[in-house]
Amino acid sequence: MANYLITGASRGLGLSLATLLAREAESQVGLVFITSRNTDTPKVADLVEKTSGRVVPVQLDANDPKSLAAAVELVADRVQGKGLDVLVNNAGVQTWTRGKVENLSPIDLTNSFHTNVTLTHLVTSAFLPLLRQGKRKVIANISSTVGSIALGTTFEHHPAPAYKISKAGMNMLTVNYSLDYRSEGFSVFAISPGWLRTDLGGAGADLPVETGAKEVLRYLKAAGPQLNGRFLNIHVPGWENAPASNRYDGKDAPW
Ligand SMILES: NC(=O)c1ccc[n+]([C@@H]2O[C@H](COP(=O)([O-])OP(=O)(O)OC[C@H]3O[C@@H](n4cnc5c(N)ncnc54)[C@H](OP(=O)(O)O)[C@@H]3O)[C@@H](O)[C@H]2O)c1
């Protein structure tokens, strides 16, 4: 049985993924740690109650070294030497810019980079010792095809340069981790979960959040060295030949 930790799981994709994981057989999935800056929310309380303690809320503000250390200690205490098997770096933020990129506010750019890249790095490095103890050694970074440099023209009219730049940065962070830890048996990959109806994706998005969560879960279950260093796209039947910005063909996304 594998222990999972998902960041930014108070809502959206992270919460949906935790809900699906908690429905898996206990022989497959052990504890599911869900982190958020604020875990005291009705949605988190509801999931914890329905899953009889299998989903464990962890207050984590990765900006605060004490909060990060306390989160690692709590998880270490609960897994009792078995370590953490799968880390899902899901917490993320998207901001909008009016007009051309010259209007991109430095504050937006810095904040987006900090949340989407720096916090992903801080969380990953803090949990590495527990991941080393785990059997699976999987790190999934929830990225986006809008951060693909190769698809820059495809998403030309998506007015979120801070998000695009930071997800491109997250992709390179993923490559760095995948190279540095492959000899230890780690599988570190980036995955684009599709355009999903969440607070971040908006009500007009292509897919219900559960569709993206099921696909991410499918990759998490299959993950091993074969996924190390890759940028994955989900597969949704019927969307294989959609325009490139909405294509979910299960093939690797271009960097
Ligand atoms: N939805 C889409 O269409 C889509 C498409 C491609 C990729 N993604 C990626 O999927 C991931 C989840 O997105 P979502 O759609 O589920 O978004 P969401 O519903 O807005 O949820 C975002 C989560 O990230 C957390 N978060 C945001 N800023 C944070 C910070 N500074 N520190 C810690 N936690 C922070 C939020 O926590 P709080 O509740 O504390 O704010 C929340 O739990 C993101 O990485 C996003 O980029 C989403």
The ligand as an SDF file (V2000), in Angstrom:
LIG
                    3D

 48 52  0  0  0  0  0  0  0  0999 V2000
   -8.0000   23.8560  -13.6500 N   0  0  0  0  0  0  0  0  0  0  0  0
   -7.3380   23.7850  -14.7990 C   0  0  0  0  0  0  0  0  0  0  0  0
   -7.8940   23.9630  -15.8930 O   0  0  0  0  0  0  0  0  0  0  0  0
   -5.8650   23.4510  -14.7960 C   0  0  0  0  0  0  0  0  0  0  0  0
   -5.2250   23.2300  -16.0300 C   0  0  0  0  0  0  0  0  0  0  0  0
   -3.8790   22.9220  -16.0480 C   0  0  0  0  0  0  0  0  0  0  0  0
   -3.1830   22.8400  -14.8530 C   0  0  0  0  0  0  0  0  0  0  0  0
   -3.8150   23.0710  -13.6770 N   0  0  0  0  0  0  0  0  0  0  0  0
   -3.0230   23.0080  -12.4440 C   0  0  0  0  0  0  0  0  0  0  0  0
   -3.6580   22.1450  -11.5220 O   0  0  0  0  0  0  0  0  0  0  0  0
   -3.3260   22.5530  -10.1850 C   0  0  0  0  0  0  0  0  0  0  0  0
   -4.5960   22.6640   -9.3640 C   0  0  0  0  0  0  0  0  0  0  0  0
   -5.4060   23.6580   -9.9660 O   0  0  0  0  0  0  0  0  0  0  0  0
   -6.9690   23.7900   -9.6530 P   0  0  0  0  0  0  0  0  0  0  0  0
   -7.5990   24.0410  -10.9600 O   0  0  0  0  0  0  0  0  0  0  0  0
   -7.4380   22.6980   -8.7840 O   0  0  0  0  0  0  0  0  0  0  0  0
   -6.9580   25.1910   -8.8640 O   0  0  0  0  0  0  0  0  0  0  0  0
   -7.8110   25.7200   -7.6180 P   0  0  0  0  0  0  0  0  0  0  0  0
   -9.1400   25.0860   -7.5760 O   0  0  0  0  0  0  0  0  0  0  0  0
   -7.7110   27.2050   -7.7110 O   0  0  0  0  0  0  0  0  0  0  0  0
   -6.9660   25.1880   -6.3650 O   0  0  0  0  0  0  0  0  0  0  0  0
   -5.6440   25.6250   -6.2170 C   0  0  0  0  0  0  0  0  0  0  0  0
   -5.0420   25.0480   -4.9670 C   0  0  0  0  0  0  0  0  0  0  0  0
   -3.7100   25.5710   -4.8410 O   0  0  0  0  0  0  0  0  0  0  0  0
   -3.5550   26.1660   -3.5590 C   0  0  0  0  0  0  0  0  0  0  0  0
   -2.6920   27.3440   -3.5990 N   0  0  0  0  0  0  0  0  0  0  0  0
   -2.7780   28.4190   -4.4040 C   0  0  0  0  0  0  0  0  0  0  0  0
   -1.8110   29.3090   -4.1010 N   0  0  0  0  0  0  0  0  0  0  0  0
   -1.1130   28.7750   -3.0640 C   0  0  0  0  0  0  0  0  0  0  0  0
    0.0210   29.2080   -2.2940 C   0  0  0  0  0  0  0  0  0  0  0  0
    0.6170   30.3840   -2.5030 N   0  0  0  0  0  0  0  0  0  0  0  0
    0.4490   28.3920   -1.3110 N   0  0  0  0  0  0  0  0  0  0  0  0
   -0.1420   27.2170   -1.0850 C   0  0  0  0  0  0  0  0  0  0  0  0
   -1.2160   26.7430   -1.7640 N   0  0  0  0  0  0  0  0  0  0  0  0
   -1.6750   27.5300   -2.7450 C   0  0  0  0  0  0  0  0  0  0  0  0
   -4.9540   26.5700   -3.1540 C   0  0  0  0  0  0  0  0  0  0  0  0
   -4.9980   26.6430   -1.7510 O   0  0  0  0  0  0  0  0  0  0  0  0
   -5.9310   27.7110   -0.9950 P   0  0  0  0  0  0  0  0  0  0  0  0
   -7.2770   27.0600   -0.9210 O   0  0  0  0  0  0  0  0  0  0  0  0
   -5.2290   27.8400    0.3320 O   0  0  0  0  0  0  0  0  0  0  0  0
   -5.8990   28.9720   -1.7950 O   0  0  0  0  0  0  0  0  0  0  0  0
   -5.8050   25.4250   -3.7190 C   0  0  0  0  0  0  0  0  0  0  0  0
   -5.8250   24.3490   -2.8170 O   0  0  0  0  0  0  0  0  0  0  0  0
   -2.5620   23.8750  -10.3310 C   0  0  0  0  0  0  0  0  0  0  0  0
   -1.1690   23.6300  -10.2370 O   0  0  0  0  0  0  0  0  0  0  0  0
   -2.9130   24.3340  -11.7320 C   0  0  0  0  0  0  0  0  0  0  0  0
   -1.9230   25.1690  -12.2960 O   0  0  0  0  0  0  0  0  0  0  0  0
   -5.1340   23.3720  -13.6060 C   0  0  0  0  0  0  0  0  0  0  0  0
  1  2  1  0
  2  3  2  0
  2  4  1  0
  4  5  1  0
  4 48  2  0
  5  6  2  0
  6  7  1  0
  7  8  2  0
  8  9  1  0
  8 48  1  0
  9 10  1  0
  9 46  1  0
 10 11  1  0
 11 12  1  0
 11 44  1  0
 12 13  1  0
 13 14  1  0
 14 15  2  0
 14 16  1  0
 14 17  1  0
 17 18  1  0
 18 19  2  0
 18 20  1  0
 18 21  1  0
 21 22  1  0
 22 23  1  0
 23 24  1  0
 23 42  1  0
 24 25  1  0
 25 26  1  0
 25 36  1  0
 26 27  1  0
 26 35  1  0
 27 28  2  0
 28 29  1  0
 29 30  1  0
 29 35  2  0
 30 31  1  0
 30 32  2  0
 32 33  1  0
 33 34  2  0
 34 35  1  0
 36 37  1  0
 36 42  1  0
 37 38  1  0
 38 39  2  0
 38 40  1  0
 38 41  1  0
 42 43  1  0
 44 45  1  0
 44 46  1  0
 46 47  1  0
M  CHG  2   8   1  16  -1
M  END
$$$$
